[in-house]
Amino acid sequence: MCNKQHSLSISCFIAINALYLIVASGASAIEIDLRPPGDREFVRDLAGLLDPAAVDRIRTISDSLLKDKATPIIVITIESMAKHGGEGMRIETFATLLFDQWGIGHATLDKQEWNTGILLLVSRDDRKARIELGGGWGRREDALCRQIMDEQIIFHFKQGRFTEGIVAGVVALDKMGRKLELPTRPRPWWHYALAVGFIGLAVFTIVSLIRNGSSGWAWVFWGVVFALLGTILYQMMTRRDSGGSSGGSFGGGFSGGGGATGSW
């Protein structure tokens, strides 16, 4: 009886390992139907989201970072993942496969582990974008990538400004690659309207105090303003938890799974 159970256990173990090998070999056989940009071209705009001036700027920024920090930024825009062999695939998986397939960045530099390549992938019709980092980054920059994705890239995409979003993303990724402070988030128009409103209220208050003293209407207006501000701040606080080289660009780098995803 024991021998039969032992034989059954061995058979199950062999079957499970055989199934794993089949699945693993199938996954490794998946190839994304996309060729990389040239070794120092940095950009492939297949979805037509960038104008020539933006392409030139991205190439200038990326070339400088590659020379200074041996860290390439590769930008690829596509119409959809399905068009390139990624039908039904999550953009994280698509980006990882593409990163490894192209070998973005250098796995080693001067006999040291390096692997700091960066991929910015935009899939227009899927309405998704992904920042994928080489394994040398680990997961320590994920929070910065999330900030770049939300504040620099998706912020513009939601307003239909794809060129501006991609360029802003590359500028911010360059800052990250150089360990510099990230650019501040662009301010929407209503920030300036608020500033003008406060200036107007300040002038009104001064005039009211000069003419009517403490009995003027200015205090009523300021009371309304502070009540509105208190309401806005309360709503913001209650919603906060609902948020979440001198060589070429390709040298056998591989993805480490870090980065950030966004949608619009």
Secondary structure, DSSP 8 states (H G I E B T S, - for coil): -HHHHHHHHHHHHHHHHHHHHHHHHHHHH---S-----TTT-EEETT----HHHHHHHHHHHHHHHHHHS--EEEEEES-SGGGT-TT--HHHHHHHHHHHHTBEESEETTEE----EEEEEETTTTEEEEEEEGGGTTTTHHHHHHHIIIIIIHHHTTT-HHHHHHHHHHHHHHHHTT---------HHHHHHHHHHHHHHHHHHHHHHHHGGGSTHHHHHHHHHHHHHHHHHHHHHHGGG----S-SEEB--EEEEEEEEE-
